[in-house]
Amino acid sequence: MIVSLRKKFIIVSALSIMIVFTGIFLFLSVSNIVQTNRILDTLTDTVASNNGEFPAFNPSDRSALSDWLVYSDVITEETRFSTRFFTVWLDQAQQVSRVNMDAIAAISKADVEEYAKDAAAEGKSRGWVSDYRYKAVNTDDGTMLVFVNGNMHRNMTFRQLCTAFFVLFGSAALILLLTILISKRAVRPVADSYEKQKQFITDANHELKTPLTLILSNLDIVESEIGKNEWLEDIRSEGERMGLLINKMVELSRMDEGDAPPAPADFDISGAVSDTVSEFQPLAAERGKTLLSEIEPGLSYHGDEALVRRLAAILLDNAVKYCDPGGSIRLRFYRKHHPVLIVENTYADVDALELDKLFDRFYRADKARTFSGSFGVGLSIAQSIVAKYHRSIHAYKKEQTIGFRVELK
């Protein structure tokens, strides 16, 4: 159990780190992309506002730019010499009428015209074509398209994001390593408490069994001398009930120890479930209840046969005890993607059940806790078996029926 708790602590920590660092990286990515687009949009706006030419810009004269431009670090006196751009004019028929390639030499006129056609086909005022950020401006004669080369900005953004990724990845790995190293210390208080609990149950088992055995032994002697009577029968009944409770507590404690499961083997699971049903048929008939079963024959399973039988027995025992007088119990076993075991029984007061508490230890639907041969630990043991062997179990209710579904993965 402690090992499992430590693993869960590490997994939760790892997922938390991954979510936070992924969020940081996505924020940086979006922020850098938006910043790059804004810088290039500033440049395209500057060229577009000067009829396709980069203006001779004086930093003290902001009138040459659009009113919304506030990036004083984007447009400088040297920007007009370092910005690679070209301008294309399209006529009303969206055909190229004029091209200005004075500020670029890396591409041919044919490429320029092709980029202009692609941008016009998109029908957007801003966008990307290859490595160029463009702006489309409607004019009296048609459309003016300004393209600014954003390859350098994109490469810079990519390098920044790569650096951020490796920094975040390295930080996450370091934090995870530290988490693994301190996880043992983090769960130590729980481990100590759990060990004390196990020791208490073991000690209580020995301390209770010794006087209980003595009581029952002396009871046999008294009965042999004075004969049986009502009071002695009550003492024996309560003593046997206490012994059964002690055994259940020990069984729960052993299930929680988290020992490695027995080596799995192939076995006839249909036969195992059928045998368990046969064992409960006489008990159900004795109590006036009908037990029906639908078992798909010939199914095999790779696992622990004893635990599968124990699981089926717990569910059937629970159904027989809590089924309405004269009611019916139905067991279905079949293979879907995995073997599925379903046990249902009629229960008139099903709406009053708290499904989320049925698997709690010592939970009893009967608030008066009238003893009916059950201590409320059977379903808890079933859940421990399921959890230990990575299976799933859940309870459900429908019209005057309570059911349990187990998937044997």
C-alpha positions in Angstrom: 0.0 0.0 0.0 2.8 2.4 0.9 4.6 1.7 -2.4 1.4 2.3 -4.2 0.9 5.6 -2.3 4.4 6.7 -3.2 3.8 5.9 -6.9 0.6 7.9 -6.9 2.4 10.8 -5.2 5.1 10.7 -7.9 2.5 10.4 -10.7 0.4 13.3 -9.4 3.5 15.4 -9.0 4.7 14.5 -12.5 1.3 15.3 -14.1 1.1 18.6 -12.2 4.6 19.6 -13.3 3.8 18.6 -16.9 0.5 20.6 -16.9 2.1 23.7 -15.4 5.2 23.7 -17.7 3.2 22.8 -20.7 1.0 25.8 -20.0 4.0 28.0 -19.6 5.5 26.8 -22.9 2.2 27.4 -24.7 1.9 30.9 -23.2 5.5 31.7 -24.4 4.8 30.2 -27.8 1.6 32.2 -28.3 3.2 35.3 -26.9 6.2 35.1 -29.2 4.1 34.4 -32.2 1.8 37.3 -31.5 4.8 39.6 -30.9 6.4 38.5 -34.1 3.2 39.2 -36.1 2.8 42.6 -34.4 6.3 43.6 -35.3 5.9 42.5 -38.9 2.4 44.1 -39.1 4.1 47.4 -37.9 6.5 47.1 -40.9 3.8 46.3 -43.4 1.7 49.2 -42.1 4.6 51.5 -42.4 5.3 50.6 -46.1 1.6 50.6 -46.9 1.1 54.1 -45.5 3.9 55.4 -47.8 2.4 53.9 -51.1 4.6 50.8 -51.1 7.9 52.5 -50.1 9.6 52.5 -46.8 9.6 56.2 -45.6 12.6 58.1 -44.5 11.6 58.0 -40.8 12.6 60.5 -38.2 12.0 59.0 -34.7 10.8 62.5 -33.5 8.2 62.6 -36.2 5.5 60.0 -35.5 3.1 61.5 -38.1 4.5 59.2 -40.8 3.0 56.2 -39.0 -0.4 55.1 -38.2 -1.9 56.4 -34.9 -1.8 53.0 -33.2 1.9 52.3 -33.7 3.6 52.6 -30.4 6.6 50.3 -30.9 9.5 52.8 -30.8 12.0 49.9 -30.7 10.6 48.5 -34.0 11.0 51.5 -36.3 14.4 53.2 -36.2 16.5 55.1 -38.7 18.2 51.8 -39.8 15.0 49.8 -40.2 14.4 51.0 -43.8 17.8 49.5 -44.7 17.4 46.2 -42.9 13.8 45.4 -43.9 13.4 43.1 -46.9 10.1 43.8 -48.6 8.3 44.0 -51.9 5.0 45.5 -53.1 2.6 44.3 -55.7 -0.3 46.2 -57.2 -3.3 44.3 -58.6 -5.9 45.7 -60.9 -9.7 45.3 -60.5 -9.5 41.9 -62.1 -6.9 40.8 -59.5 -4.2 40.7 -62.1 -0.6 42.0 -61.4 -0.3 45.5 -62.8 2.9 46.7 -61.1 5.7 45.3 -58.9 8.2 47.1 -56.7 11.2 44.8 -55.8 13.8 47.5 -55.0 14.2 46.3 -51.4 14.6 42.6 -52.1 16.7 40.3 -54.2 16.2 36.8 -52.9 13.3 35.9 -55.1 12.3 36.3 -58.7 9.5 38.3 -60.2 7.7 35.1 -61.0 7.8 34.1 -57.3 6.6 37.6 -56.4 3.6 37.3 -58.7 2.8 33.8 -57.4 2.9 35.0 -53.8 0.6 37.9 -54.7 -2.0 35.5 -56.3 -1.9 33.3 -53.2 -2.5 36.2 -50.9 -5.3 37.5 -53.1 -6.9 34.1 -53.1 -7.0 34.0 -49.3 -9.1 37.1 -49.2 -7.6 38.4 -45.9 -6.3 41.8 -45.0 -3.3 40.2 -43.2 -1.6 36.8 -43.3 1.4 34.7 -44.2 2.6 33.4 -47.6 5.7 31.3 -47.2 8.2 33.4 -45.2 6.4 36.7 -45.9 3.9 38.6 -43.8 1.6 40.5 -46.0 -1.0 43.3 -45.8 -3.7 43.9 -48.4 -4.9 47.5 -48.9 -7.8 48.4 -51.2 -7.0 51.3 -53.6 -9.0 53.1 -56.3 -7.3 51.0 -59.0 -7.5 47.6 -57.2 -5.4 46.2 -54.4 -1.9 46.9 -53.1 -0.2 44.0 -51.4 2.9 44.7 -49.1 5.1 41.7 -48.3 7.7 41.8 -45.6 10.2 39.0 -45.1 9.7 37.5 -41.7 12.2 34.7 -41.9 14.7 36.3 -39.5 12.0 37.0 -37.0 10.6 33.5 -37.3 14.0 31.9 -36.8 14.6 34.1 -33.8 11.3 33.1 -32.3 12.0 29.4 -33.1 15.4 29.6 -31.3 13.8 31.4 -28.3 11.1 28.7 -28.1 13.7 25.9 -28.4 15.7 27.5 -25.6 12.6 27.9 -23.5 11.6 24.2 -24.2 15.0 22.8 -23.1 15.0 25.1 -20.0 11.5 24.0 -19.0 12.2 20.4 -19.8 15.4 20.4 -17.8 13.7 22.1 -14.9 10.8 19.6 -15.0 13.2 16.7 -15.0 15.1 18.2 -12.1 12.0 18.8 -10.1 10.7 15.3 -10.9 14.0 13.8 -9.8 13.8 15.8 -6.5 10.2 14.7 -6.1 11.2 11.0 -6.4 14.0 11.5 -3.9 11.8 13.2 -1.3 8.7 11.1 -2.0 9.8 8.5 0.5 10.2 11.1 3.2 6.9 12.7 2.2 4.9 9.5 2.7 6.8 8.4 5.8 4.2 9.8 8.3 1.5 7.8 6.4 3.8 4.7 6.3 4.4 5.0 10.1 0.7 5.4 10.8 -0.1 2.4 8.5 2.5 0.2 10.2 1.1 1.1 13.6 -2.4 0.3 12.3 -1.2 -3.1 11.0 0.6 -3.8 14.3 -2.5 -2.8 16.2 -4.7 -5.2 14.2 -2.1 -8.0 14.7 -1.9 -7.4 18.4 -5.7 -7.1 18.7 -6.1 -10.4 16.9 -3.9 -12.2 19.4 -5.2 -10.4 22.4 -8.9 -11.1 21.4 -8.5 -14.6 20.2 -6.9 -15.9 23.4 -9.7 -14.9 25.8 -12.3 -15.8 23.1 -10.9 -19.3 22.7 -10.9 -19.6 26.5 -14.5 -18.4 26.8 -15.7 -20.9 24.1 -13.7 -23.8 25.7 -15.1 -23.1 29.2 -18.6 -22.8 27.6 -18.2 -26.4 26.3 -17.3 -27.5 29.8 -20.3 -25.7 31.4 -22.6 -27.2 28.7 -21.3 -30.7 29.4 -22.1 -30.3 33.1 -25.4 -28.4 33.2 -26.6 -28.9 29.7 -27.5 -26.4 27.0 -29.8 -23.4 27.7 -30.9 -20.1 26.2 -28.2 -18.0 27.9 -25.3 -20.3 27.0 -26.5 -20.4 23.4 -26.5 -16.5 23.4 -22.9 -16.5 24.7 -21.8 -19.0 22.1 -23.5 -17.1 19.3 -21.9 -13.8 20.2 -18.5 -15.5 20.7 -18.6 -17.0 17.3 -19.7 -13.7 15.8 -16.8 -12.0 17.5 -14.4 -14.7 16.1 -15.8 -14.1 12.6 -15.3 -10.4 12.9 -11.7 -10.8 14.0 -11.0 -13.0 11.0 -12.6 -10.4 8.7 -10.4 -7.7 10.2 -7.3 -9.8 9.6 -8.3 -10.6 6.1 -8.8 -6.9 5.3 -5.4 -6.1 6.8 -3.7 -8.7 4.6 -5.4 -7.4 1.5 -4.0 -3.9 2.3 -0.5 -5.1 2.7 0.0 -4.9 -1.1 2.0 -8.1 -1.4 2.8 -9.3 -5.0 -0.2 -11.3 -6.4 0.2 -15.0 -6.9 1.6 -16.0 -10.3 -1.3 -15.9 -12.8 -2.2 -19.0 -14.8 -4.7 -19.9 -17.5 -7.9 -21.4 -16.2 -11.6 -22.1 -17.2 -13.2 -19.0 -15.8 -16.7 -20.0 -17.0 -16.4 -23.2 -15.0 -15.1 -21.3 -11.9 -18.1 -18.9 -11.9 -20.5 -21.8 -12.6 -19.1 -23.7 -9.7 -19.5 -20.7 -7.4 -23.2 -20.3 -8.5 -23.8 -24.0 -7.8 -22.5 -23.5 -4.2 -25.0 -20.7 -3.6 -28.0 -22.4 -5.2 -29.1 -24.4 -2.1 -28.6 -21.3 0.2 -30.7 -19.1 -2.0 -33.5 -21.8 -2.3 -33.4 -22.3 1.5 -34.1 -18.6 2.0 -36.9 -18.6 -0.6 -35.0 -16.7 -3.2 -34.5 -17.5 -6.9 -30.9 -17.6 -8.2 -30.7 -17.4 -12.1 -27.4 -17.4 -14.1 -26.4 -16.8 -17.7 -22.8 -17.9 -18.1 -21.1 -17.8 -21.5 -19.4 -21.2 -21.7 -15.8 -22.0 -22.6 -14.2 -18.7 -21.6 -10.7 -18.9 -20.3 -8.8 -16.3 -18.3 -5.2 -15.6 -17.4 -5.2 -14.7 -13.7 -5.7 -16.0 -10.2 -8.5 -18.5 -10.1 -8.9 -18.4 -6.3 -9.4 -14.7 -6.2 -12.0 -14.8 -9.1 -13.9 -17.4 -7.2 -13.7 -15.3 -4.0 -14.9 -12.2 -5.9 -17.9 -14.1 -7.3 -18.7 -15.6 -3.9 -18.6 -12.2 -2.1 -21.1 -10.7 -4.7 -23.4 -13.7 -4.5 -23.3 -13.8 -0.7 -24.1 -10.1 -0.6 -27.0 -10.7 -3.0 -28.5 -13.6 -1.1 -28.3 -11.7 2.2 -29.9 -8.5 1.0 -32.3 -9.7 -1.7 -36.0 -9.1 -0.9 -37.9 -12.1 0.6 -39.2 -14.1 -2.3 -37.1 -12.0 -4.7 -34.7 -13.0 -7.4 -30.9 -12.9 -8.0 -29.4 -12.8 -11.5 -25.8 -13.5 -12.4 -24.5 -12.8 -15.9 -21.0 -13.6 -17.1 -19.8 -12.9 -20.7 -16.9 -11.6 -22.7 -17.1 -8.2 -24.3 -13.7 -6.7 -24.7 -12.9 -8.2 -21.4 -14.7 -10.8 -19.2 -17.6 -9.1 -17.4 -19.4 -10.3 -14.3 -22.7 -8.8 -13.3 -24.7 -9.7 -10.2 -28.1 -8.2 -9.6 -30.8 -8.7 -6.9 -34.2 -7.2 -6.2 -34.2 -4.7 -3.3 -37.4 -2.7 -2.7 -35.6 0.1 -0.8 -32.9 0.6 -3.4 -33.5 4.4 -3.7 -32.4 4.8 -0.1 -29.0 3.2 -0.8 -25.9 5.4 -0.9 -23.9 3.8 -3.7 -20.8 5.8 -3.0 -20.6 4.3 0.5 -21.3 0.6 -0.3 -17.6 -0.2 -0.5 -16.8 1.5 2.7 -15.6 -0.7 5.5 -18.2 -1.7 8.0 -20.9 0.3 6.2 -24.4 -1.0 6.7 -27.5 0.2 4.9 -29.4 -0.7 8.1 -28.8 2.3 10.3 -29.9 0.2 13.4 -27.0 -2.2 12.5 -29.2 -5.2 13.2 -26.9 -8.3 12.9 -27.8 -10.3 9.8 -24.7 -12.4 9.5 -22.8 -9.6 7.8 -20.3 -7.0 9.2 -20.3 -4.8 6.1 -16.8 -5.7 5.0 -17.5 -8.1 2.1 -17.8 -5.5 -0.6 -14.7 -3.7 0.8 -12.8 -7.0 0.4 -14.1 -7.3 -3.1 -12.9 -3.8 -3.9 -9.5 -4.6 -2.5 -9.2 -7.6 -4.7 -10.3 -5.5 -7.7 -7.8 -2.7 -6.9 -5.0 -5.1 -6.2 -5.3 -6.8 -9.6 -6.1 -3.7 -11.6 -9.8 -4.5 -12.3 -12.8 -2.3 -12.0 -16.0 -2.7 -10.0 -19.0 -0.3 -9.5 -22.5 -0.5 -8.1 -25.6 0.8 -9.8 -29.3 0.8 -9.2 -32.5 0.7 -11.3 -36.1 -0.1 -10.6 -36.1 -2.0 -7.3 -32.8 -3.6 -8.2 -29.2 -3.2 -7.0 -26.4 -4.5 -9.2 -22.6 -4.8 -9.3 -20.5 -4.9 -12.4 -16.9 -6.2 -12.5 -14.6 -6.0 -15.5 -11.8 -8.5 -15.4 -9.1 -6.7 -17.5 
